[in-house]
Amino acid sequence: MRRIMLLLLLPLILSAAKVDYLRWESGMTYLSFLSKNDLPSRPLYWNLDREDQILTEEIYSGVGYQILRDENSTIEQVLIPISDELQLHVYKDNNNSYKFEAIPVIYVTKHLSFTTTIQSNPSSAIYKATHSKRAMSAFISGFRKSINFSLHVQKDDPIVMIYDQKYRFGKPFSMPRLQLAKIRLHGKWHGIYLGADERYYDAKGHEVEGFLLGNPVKGARISSGFTRRRWHPVLHKYRAHLGIDYAAPRGTPIHAAGAGTIIELRRSRSYGNLTKIRHADGYMTLYAHQKKFRAGMRRGKRVKKGEVIGYVGTTGLSSGPHLHFGLYKHNRAINPRSVIQVTTKKLKGAKRKQFQEIVKRYDKEAEAILAENRQIDRESDFDTVCYVKHDKFDTQGEGDAAVRK
């Protein structure tokens, strides 16, 4: 029977329990986290299957995670997001034994829109209106290649923005999904619109995304694709593969998918020889299971698009020689195939006609936002919540209850 997640908000007060809201420290690994918190590594890592062990490598620096402790400060549960869709769940079962699983991230999405005017610069105006650095970053990044905000903006220039924001435990979670960003400069409107293909275009249908990728292993076969979240009907657990596997012979050169700076170069328990490269516009690429790094590669080194950075291998938890290639934007895993070898384009024909309808719809909504002088409501945070495991639902799967503290 298909697994049913029972998510209940219960009006209970955990008077003796405590929930810690923390940020994942830079350089901390999942294994070091277990050791730091006196959690047993054998059931929570060493006894896991290969896919679950690899998922622990997807924890990214700065992510917010939660620890629920009982009245004796003993850890009852831990929730660590690894993507927008999936989180790692460590918990005590009814036998007082620690267990590990991957479960969906539970969030709500709010559709937000507002208008404001510039007093000094767009960044401060957007932050004052939203109190969101993420919303501010999304707006500025969208216009980075088309407008020099230090030269062209004037006081009282209007801004309109429409976006979706996910909330987890009452806090903004992940980057907003920008749908429309508009600014009027010297009497002329400039806009960025989300198209039906989830790419961004100006009002004339020219793509505005600036980062282009090359294939990291030339001529390689894709042996495993990208999945954010998938329920395995046989194993009865959630699976995710936050990247693409390229099968190739040992020693095949690995090329940097884009120009950037190496931010990590190390040996990992699960990913083997691992390289991470930071690119412009919040992008990061990951290259795992390498046989070895190319000589001269080091943290802080600038690399060019197409430059050889290492060689295909089978280090770490790997069943055969391949490159696991990951692509992230603002720490959010995205499908590399949606970006690789796609050139900046201009919409034509039926796609352009469809896009113009999108532009009309968003422009009409923008006019309403301006006419209403719409602002984002200042809402108090949601109640503090944590997840409670209910084994009584095991006949149909598992039940998790989000409980007010």
Secondary structure by P-SEA (a helix, b strand, c coil): ccbbbbbbbcccccccbbbbbbcccccccaaaaaaaaccccccccccccaaaaaaaaccccbbbbbbbbcccccccbbbbbccccbbbbbbbccccbbbbbbbccccccccccbbbbbcccaaaaaaaacccaaaaaaaaaaacccccccccccccbbbbbbbbbbbccccccccccccbbbbbcccccccccccccccccccccccccccccccccccccccbbbbcccccccccbbbbbcbbbbbbccccccccccccccccccccccccbbbbbbbccbbbbbbccccccccccccccccccccccccccccccccccccbbbbbccccccccccccccccccccaaaaaaaaaaaaaaaaaaaaaaaacccccccccccbbbbbbbcccccccbbbbbccc
